[in-house]
Amino acid sequence: MVKAYLVNHTHWDREWYFTTQDAQVLSDQLFTDVLDELEAHPEANFTLDGQMSIVDEYLELHPENRDRIKKLTERGQLFLGPWYTQTDALVPNAESIIHNLIIGILDARMNFGRAMMLGYLPDTFGFNANMPMLLGQVGIKDFLCWRGTDFKRQVQSPYFKWKSLGNRAVFAANFPLGYYTGQIALESKKHLQQFVEERLDPGIKFEAENGNNAEVLIPSGIDQMNIVHNISQTVDDINKLSQHHVEISTYPEFMSKLHDKVLPVYAGELRYPAYSRVHRTIGAVRSKNKRKNFQLEQSIQRRVEPLMLLAKKANIRVSQGLLIKLWKLTLDCHPHDTMGGSVTDNVAVDIDHRFKQAFEIADGLENYIKKRLAQRLHLTDHDVLLFNTDPFAFSGYKTIEFISQSKSIEFDSKYEATIIKSEYTPSRPNIMQLTSKGYEFKTEAGYYKIYAKVKVDLPGLSYCVLHFRDSKKELAELEKKNDSTITNCDVTLEFDGTNFNLKTPERDFKDVIRIHDQGNDGDTYDVSPLRGDHDLILPWTGKLIKESKNGHQRLILSGSWVLPYDLQDRRSKAKQIEVSYQLILTFAAGERVLSGKLIVDNQVLSHRLRLEMKTGINSSQAHAQIQGGFRYTKNVPIENDWQKEFVEKPVNIYVFDRVVGLHDEACGLYFFGKGQKNYELIDKSIFVTLMATTGQLGKANLLWRPGRASGDTTSVGHQMTPTPMAQELGKNSFEFGLAFFAGEDLREGKIIKAVNHWLAPSVSYQMQNYNLFVNRLDNKIWDIEFSSDLPKATLSASYLDLQLDPSLEVSALYPAYTIDHGYVLRLANETGQVIDISGLKSAGYLLVNALEEKITGKYEVGPYDMISLVKLD
């Protein structure tokens, strides 16, 4: 007889084919009923899906129930957290996943006394291989999930020890048959014997036989389902019918039992579609949102948070509540359906608005801090305030934005200032201005908005002021050249009229960038090929322009491709549509990374666009950076009869964070991405999916996913749901980089340093009155009198110039949440070696976890691991 531990829960999608507002309406009655039932039955318990956001939304409706929730949580009947939202585990970056835990746990503890300290993700579409390390940052030692396991290929039991890329591990419990294995609905109670014989007992048997387990975990709940009423009596009735013994339990209670068992060990990602779909290609669906998310993460982590710390040191008051609100809006975009894109267009509108709101807060915070500092420095309209928001030195080129009446200006020669783009606004007559005399009318002069590259050496977390003067000659500007080659250092890119060829001292890469197009018969869950369709290699034709000056060089190719309009036209070859594009390839002076930007005016439906980085490197393994580390992936053979084992085709399409490439012993070529997530290794090339468009939420009988439609669209009472917004018509912009490494540079530490330098933000500001809407809040941030006892502000200052091992990455730098007058520094080691940071101990940094709780340990960062430190101001 097997002992089964039954855990009553609800899985709460905040949005899917219904909106967050719809879900809130459902929670109004349901969550109140949960509280009533738990108070009436002290022996019962309930898990509220492991995310705090739904509690926040419920309390908007019922603030009077806060104390009831707190009491039930403290006495172990109601389980809340640890997440703020049920995160996708593949697309958000490491810091976003950690912040999801930080905010969820701190919210639960502050408002309700405790959080459920388990990594509980019951419905996420697969898990990155470094998840145990991320959970360890907040002290979580247990993980529970549904999807992604395969007892034949990974681990032979649903209960195992899951190792990270480095030395971290968690105790893991998998629900191979779903979080609804023991779902006890009213229908189940009415036909209890049938439920036990045909559903519950077979589920218990399956979990027991795989791994020879005498004790198994049976989750009881499903989407938006209420608490099981009078559960004690129901379990008593089940035990009279079952071949096994069932008892009421909790997730923490069951996981504690695993700690005393000898478990099989597994290391790697969880993305096999053996028992459930994981949607291996969803990373390409609604690709605009993936790119927005990447941009937003970069804005928060490398601009706003460091600027807030700089503002604090400069005695500029900024509310941390705004930062938490910004994070919550961002995390609201991270649940699996939301981030994946498997939602209706009605929900997609809400997601887009949420991104809009988050960007507005991020931009507003940055705007406020920059202008307040500029006011303290008494800057003029001929001064540009430039920041280094990293806590270590920067040397290279940054882009500044400023306005000038004329291009006849000059900076100090050491900056090597070069205009890379300018926009002219003509003068306007009869413009009203309020002065000390009253309203006056005048002619407003015309002006240029100028984007210029400047060469700077900046210490860590610093700012400096660049002054420009009027001059008799214009500032240097990119000039058109009659050439098709750009070069930098020892790397050259040439366009031969058909192909782009990259030349390095060690190796030449012919036809290095190609674009492929193919029909997509999939939906908002999965890419799937169109039967009978074939891959199209799109030609590089059109008008080529070269621009260069002072070492900055770029090629601009403008042209168009002719593509079938929709899936039917791909079969019949009837209607063909012209799709215009522009490819911009740039070498910045002194930089070896080739930056690319492909702008596509998408006018066709249901297709997948991929970029091929053709390397010619003979390697069977792709080398990809994921959350907090690097891993190798290789193509696994797929049998012709794969449908016998898998519920979707286990295609060799993997997920990366920012970097993926190929290398041999001598050299490597790597793709740097900005929000692209899926890659595939094919014939010595890396194929990166740029976009995969579709017009349907769920479709049945796909080539790569046979059977029912995902998304309930072929379930009883449901309807097929068109998603025209997921066709992503119109302008789509894809930014990327290509980087070549050889010899000693071909190391993970060097690669991560290169991508961080490539992504280093250019943060600048100018006090000017030509256009008060260049920054949205400028018009309303009035001059103020700063206290006379503040330290005198200087035209340059550095606040945190760390001397770090160059292989270390600064994952986060922000004012502490729980420690007054302190800040958090989180370091990531994305290499396989231990890195010593003992110098930070002597500098006054204290070891903490990500929750800012003091811990003991060595001042070193383990392989593919992170470490958090706190220092008081």
ABEGO torsion letter per residue (X at the ends): XBBBBBBBBBBBBABBABBAAAAAAAAAAAAAAAAAAAAABAABBBBBGGBAAAAAAAAAABAAAAAAAAAAAAAGABBBOABABBBBAAABBAAAAAAAAAAAAAAAAAAAGBBBBBBBBAABBEBBAAAAAAAAAAGBABBBBABGBBAAAABABABBBBBBABABBBBBBBBAAEAAAABBBAAAAABAAAAAAAAAAAAAAAAAABGGBABBBBBBEBBGBBBBBGAAAAAAAAAAABABBBBBBBAAAAAAAAAABBBBBBBEBBABBAABBAGAAAAABGAAAAAAAAAAAAAAAAAAAAAAAAAAAAGBBBBAAAAAAAAAAAAAAABAAAAAGBBBAAAAAAAAAAAAAAAAAAAAAAAAAAAAAAAAAGBBAABBBBBBABABBBBEBBBBBBBBABABBBBBAAAGBBBABBBBBBBBBGBBBBBAAEBBBBBBBBBBBBBBBBBBBBBBGBBBBBBBBBBABBBBBBBBBBBABBBBEABBBBBAGABBBBBBAABBBBGABBBBBBBBABBAABBBBBBGBBBBBBBBBEBBBBBBBGGBBBBBBBBBBBBBABAAAAAAGBBBBBBBBBBBBBBBBGBABBBBBBBBBBABBGBBBBBBBBAGBBBABBBBBBBGEBBBBBBBBBBAAAAAABABBBBBBBBBAABBBBBBAABBBBBBBBGBABBBBBGGBBBBBABBBBABABBBGBAABBEBBBGGAABBGBBBBBBAAAAGBEBBBBBBBBBBBBEAABBAAAAAAAAAAAABBBBBBBBBAABAAABAAAAABBBBBBBAABBBBBABBBABBBBBBAABBBABBBBBAABBGBBBBBBBBABABBBBAAAAAAAGBBBBBAAGBBBBEBBBBBBGBBBBBBBBX
